[in-house]
Amino acid sequence: MSAGLSAARTRAALRTSARVSGELLLILVMLAVTLWVLGRMWSVVWPLLVGLLLTTLTWPPARFLRRHGWRPALAAAVVTVAFLLVVLGIVALIAVPMSSQTDELTDGVVEGIQRLREWAAGPPLNIGDDEITGAMDSAVARIQDSVGSITTAVATGVGAVVNGVITAVLGVFLMFFFLKDGPRFLPWLGRQLPGRLATDVPVVALRGWETLGSFVRSQALVGLLDAVFIGLGLWILDVPLVLPLAVLTFVSAFVPIVGALFAGFVAVLIALVSNGLTDALIVLAIIVVVQQLEGNVFQPILQSRGLGLHAAVILLAVTLGGSLSGIVGSLLAVPLAALIAVVWNYVREQLTDQLTDPPEAAATADG
């Protein structure tokens, strides 16, 4: 005969399930309220995050100066000015060579358009000038009909650029204050918190800071690999402006998705107008291969080692962040996942039973 269900055990299992479900529901509600509050405070949170990420880049030289007797304010000021000079130097390294060859690039664009028209006029397309003119007239008419939406899009883009500039400026100012007063923050935070929080929160914050530093360093290494491989391919094909394009590739690696697309578009365009369609297609193939290696090999491996996350977790985090919040979500997905892992690991450490030697082992050690 089969044994029947125990009524007492069934009621106990249901009570346990209900209690756990209620606790999980409360945790989810708390997380939802936290995310809502962060969303309402995003204009403050985003510059704060930018400042923290910039500080992870500039803290090593500031720490070096402080250890050699420099006052905190002076070290922070020198490092901040040096950082701004480096940024201006990178902009000049990209902009000046391109501006000096503007006429050549413009002539190349015109010539490239003419080549496309000649190619379209021949077999197998056999598109005549009348058809091209008609298509251009139709495109102009569609643009005229969409003036309102285009104006709105331009205004939105300008607003995004202005917000980006304001965020960058605030991030630089916050970076200066973090460099100057950062080491005093954790002791101050510990004095403001009661009980165990005075110990737990500073420890988690310190581990989170180290995790952010690992993220920025791994991202910089990935950008360097991209710049080297793509720059080497451009140099072999004798594409002009190799150094500015390599620098642009390195800088754009810090902006997920859009940065790679923008840098790749510029490289392919310059290859097209200077070397022709064949070299442009080769450059496109090189960029696609390197970006695939970056997204599927370099970035997951390097970040998984530096952040203590599995490569699959990083890929899933970037995908989820991009689907939820676009570019910003892709940018913050990996460090956020790493910070969540830091908190989880610390909680596990605190909840794990401390291993103690058995009495026999202790007696043997004493003897």
C-alpha positions in Angstrom: 0.0 0.0 0.0 1.2 3.5 -0.8 1.7 5.8 2.1 -0.6 8.8 2.4 0.4 12.4 2.8 1.1 13.6 6.3 -1.3 16.5 7.1 1.1 18.0 9.6 4.0 18.0 7.2 1.9 19.4 4.4 0.7 22.3 6.5 4.2 23.0 7.7 5.5 23.0 4.0 2.7 25.3 3.0 3.4 27.7 5.9 7.1 27.7 5.1 6.4 28.4 1.4 4.0 31.2 2.3 6.5 32.7 4.7 9.4 32.5 2.1 7.1 33.9 -0.6 6.1 36.8 1.6 9.7 37.6 2.5 10.8 37.5 -1.2 7.9 39.7 -2.1 8.9 42.3 0.5 12.5 42.2 -0.9 11.3 42.7 -4.4 9.1 45.6 -3.3 12.1 47.1 -1.5 14.2 46.8 -4.7 11.5 48.3 -6.8 11.2 51.3 -4.5 15.0 51.7 -4.4 15.2 51.7 -8.2 12.3 54.2 -8.4 14.1 56.5 -6.0 17.3 56.2 -8.0 15.4 56.9 -11.2 14.0 60.1 -9.6 17.5 61.1 -8.5 19.2 60.1 -11.8 20.4 63.7 -12.5 22.5 63.4 -9.4 23.3 59.7 -9.4 24.7 59.7 -13.0 27.3 62.4 -12.4 28.2 60.7 -9.2 28.8 57.4 -11.0 30.9 59.2 -13.7 32.9 60.9 -11.0 33.6 57.5 -9.3 34.6 55.9 -12.6 37.0 58.8 -13.4 38.4 58.6 -9.9 39.3 54.9 -10.4 41.4 56.0 -13.4 43.1 58.9 -11.7 43.5 57.6 -8.2 46.9 55.7 -8.7 48.9 58.9 -9.6 47.1 60.9 -6.9 48.0 58.1 -4.3 51.6 58.2 -5.5 51.8 62.0 -5.0 50.2 61.7 -1.6 52.6 59.0 -0.5 55.5 61.3 -1.5 54.5 64.1 0.8 52.1 66.1 -1.4 49.1 67.7 0.4 45.8 66.1 -0.6 44.4 69.2 -2.2 47.5 69.9 -4.3 47.8 66.3 -5.4 44.1 66.2 -6.4 44.5 69.5 -8.3 47.6 68.5 -10.2 46.1 65.1 -11.2 42.8 66.8 -12.3 44.6 69.3 -14.4 46.8 66.6 -15.9 43.7 64.5 -16.7 42.0 67.4 -18.5 45.2 68.0 -20.4 45.3 64.4 -21.5 41.7 64.6 -22.6 42.4 67.7 -24.6 45.5 66.1 -26.1 43.4 63.1 -27.2 40.9 65.4 -28.8 43.6 67.3 -30.6 45.3 64.1 -31.7 42.0 63.1 -33.4 40.7 66.4 -34.6 43.8 68.2 -35.9 45.0 65.5 -38.4 41.4 65.1 -39.6 40.9 68.9 -40.0 44.2 69.2 -41.9 42.9 66.7 -44.4 39.4 68.0 -44.7 39.8 69.0 -48.3 41.2 65.7 -49.3 38.5 63.8 -47.5 35.8 66.0 -49.0 37.2 65.4 -52.5 37.3 61.7 -51.7 33.6 61.7 -50.6 32.6 63.4 -53.8 34.7 60.9 -55.8 33.2 58.0 -53.9 29.7 59.1 -54.6 30.5 59.4 -58.3 32.0 55.9 -58.3 28.8 54.6 -56.7 26.7 56.3 -59.3 28.8 54.8 -62.1 28.7 51.4 -60.5 24.9 51.6 -60.1 24.6 52.7 -63.8 26.4 49.5 -65.0 25.3 45.9 -64.9 23.6 44.2 -63.1 21.7 47.2 -61.7 21.6 49.4 -64.8 20.2 52.3 -62.8 20.1 55.4 -65.0 20.6 59.1 -64.0 16.8 59.7 -64.3 16.1 57.0 -61.8 18.7 58.3 -59.4 17.4 61.8 -59.8 13.8 60.5 -59.1 15.0 58.7 -56.0 16.8 61.8 -54.7 13.6 63.9 -55.3 11.5 61.3 -53.5 14.0 61.4 -50.6 13.9 65.2 -50.5 10.1 65.1 -50.5 10.1 62.7 -47.6 12.5 64.8 -45.7 10.4 67.9 -46.2 7.3 66.0 -45.0 9.2 64.9 -41.9 10.6 68.3 -40.9 8.7 68.3 -37.6 9.9 64.9 -36.5 13.5 65.8 -37.6 13.4 69.0 -35.7 12.2 67.1 -32.6 15.0 64.6 -33.0 17.6 67.3 -33.4 16.3 69.1 -30.3 16.4 65.8 -28.4 19.9 65.2 -29.6 21.1 68.7 -28.7 19.5 68.2 -25.2 21.3 64.9 -24.8 24.6 66.6 -25.8 24.0 69.4 -23.3 23.2 67.0 -20.6 26.2 65.0 -21.4 28.5 68.0 -21.1 26.9 69.0 -17.8 27.4 65.4 -16.5 31.0 65.4 -17.6 31.7 68.7 -15.9 30.0 67.6 -12.7 31.9 64.3 -12.9 35.3 66.1 -13.1 34.5 68.3 -10.1 33.4 65.3 -8.1 36.5 63.5 -9.2 38.6 66.3 -7.7 36.8 66.1 -4.4 37.0 62.3 -4.4 40.7 62.5 -5.0 41.2 65.1 -2.2 38.8 63.7 0.5 38.3 60.1 -0.6 40.4 58.3 2.0 38.5 60.1 4.8 35.1 59.0 3.5 35.0 55.5 4.9 36.1 56.4 8.4 33.5 59.2 8.4 30.9 56.8 7.1 31.7 54.3 9.9 31.2 57.0 12.5 27.7 57.8 11.2 26.3 54.3 11.3 25.2 52.3 14.3 26.1 48.9 15.5 27.4 46.3 13.0 26.6 48.7 10.1 29.6 50.8 11.1 31.8 47.8 10.2 29.9 46.1 7.4 29.1 49.1 5.2 32.7 50.5 5.0 34.0 47.0 4.2 31.5 46.5 1.4 32.2 50.0 0.1 35.9 49.4 0.0 35.4 46.1 -1.9 33.1 47.8 -4.3 35.7 50.5 -4.9 38.3 47.9 -5.7 35.8 46.2 -8.1 35.2 49.4 -9.9 38.9 49.9 -10.4 39.2 46.4 -11.8 36.4 47.1 -14.2 37.9 50.3 -15.5 41.4 48.7 -15.9 39.9 45.7 -17.8 37.9 48.0 -20.1 41.0 50.1 -20.8 42.9 46.9 -21.7 40.1 45.8 -24.0 40.1 49.2 -25.7 43.9 49.0 -26.1 43.6 45.6 -27.8 40.9 46.9 -30.2 43.1 50.0 -31.0 46.2 47.8 -31.7 44.5 45.2 -33.9 42.4 47.7 -35.9 45.2 50.2 -36.1 47.5 47.4 -37.4 45.0 46.5 -40.1 44.6 50.1 -41.2 48.4 50.5 -41.3 48.8 47.4 -43.5 46.2 48.7 -45.9 47.9 52.1 -45.9 44.8 54.0 -44.8 45.5 57.6 -43.8 45.0 58.9 -40.2 46.0 55.6 -38.7 47.0 57.1 -35.3 43.9 59.2 -34.8 41.7 56.3 -35.8 43.5 54.0 -33.3 43.1 56.6 -30.6 39.4 57.1 -31.4 38.9 53.3 -31.2 40.6 53.2 -27.8 38.4 56.0 -26.4 35.2 54.7 -27.9 35.7 51.3 -26.2 34.5 53.0 -23.0 31.1 53.6 -24.6 29.4 50.3 -25.3 27.8 49.6 -28.7 27.6 53.2 -30.0 31.3 53.8 -29.5 32.3 50.8 -31.5 29.8 51.7 -34.3 31.0 55.3 -34.5 34.7 54.4 -34.6 34.1 51.7 -37.1 32.0 54.0 -39.3 34.7 56.7 -39.4 37.4 54.2 -40.2 35.4 52.6 -43.1 34.4 56.0 -44.4 38.0 57.2 -44.5 39.2 53.9 -46.1 36.4 54.3 -48.7 37.2 57.9 -49.7 41.0 57.4 -49.7 41.6 53.8 -50.8 38.5 52.7 -52.6 35.7 50.2 -52.1 37.8 47.1 -51.8 39.9 48.4 -48.9 36.8 49.8 -47.2 35.3 46.3 -47.3 38.5 44.8 -45.9 38.5 47.4 -43.1 34.9 46.6 -42.4 35.7 42.9 -42.1 38.7 43.6 -39.8 36.5 45.8 -37.5 33.7 43.2 -37.4 36.2 40.4 -36.6 37.9 42.4 -33.9 34.6 43.5 -32.4 33.4 39.9 -32.3 36.6 38.9 -30.6 36.2 41.8 -28.1 32.6 41.0 -27.2 32.9 37.2 -27.1 36.5 36.6 -26.0 38.6 39.6 -24.8 36.0 41.4 -22.7 34.3 38.4 -20.9 37.7 36.8 -20.1 39.4 39.9 -18.9 36.5 41.2 -16.9 35.7 37.8 -15.5 39.2 37.6 -14.1 39.3 41.1 -12.8 35.7 41.2 -11.4 35.3 37.6 -10.2 32.4 37.0 -12.5 31.9 34.2 -15.0 32.1 35.3 -18.7 28.5 34.1 -19.3 27.3 36.3 -16.4 29.0 39.3 -18.0 27.4 38.6 -21.4 24.0 38.2 -19.9 24.4 41.4 -17.8 25.3 43.5 -20.8 22.4 42.1 -22.8 19.9 42.7 -19.9 21.3 46.2 -19.2 21.1 47.2 -22.9 17.5 45.9 -23.2 16.4 47.8 -20.0 18.2 51.1 -20.3 20.0 51.3 -23.7 23.5 52.6 -23.8 23.6 53.7 -20.2 22.4 50.2 -19.1 25.1 48.5 -21.2 27.7 50.8 -19.7 26.6 50.2 -16.1 25.5 46.5 -16.4 28.9 44.9 -15.7 30.1 47.1 -12.8 26.6 46.8 -11.3 26.6 43.1 -11.6 30.1 43.0 -10.0 28.9 45.2 -7.1 25.9 42.9 -6.5 28.3 40.0 -6.4 30.4 41.9 -3.8 27.4 42.4 -1.6 26.3 38.8 -2.0 29.7 37.4 -1.2 30.0 39.5 1.9 26.5 38.5 3.1 27.5 34.8 2.5 30.6 35.3 4.5 28.6 36.7 7.4 26.0 34.0 7.3 28.4 31.1 7.0 29.2 29.2 10.1 32.7 29.8 11.2 34.8 26.7 10.9 36.4 25.7 14.2 38.8 22.9 14.9 37.3 19.8 16.6 38.2 19.2 20.2 40.5 16.3 19.3 42.4 18.4 16.9 42.6 21.3 19.3 43.9 18.9 22.1 46.5 17.5 19.7 47.7 20.9 18.7 48.0 21.9 22.4 49.9 18.7 23.2 
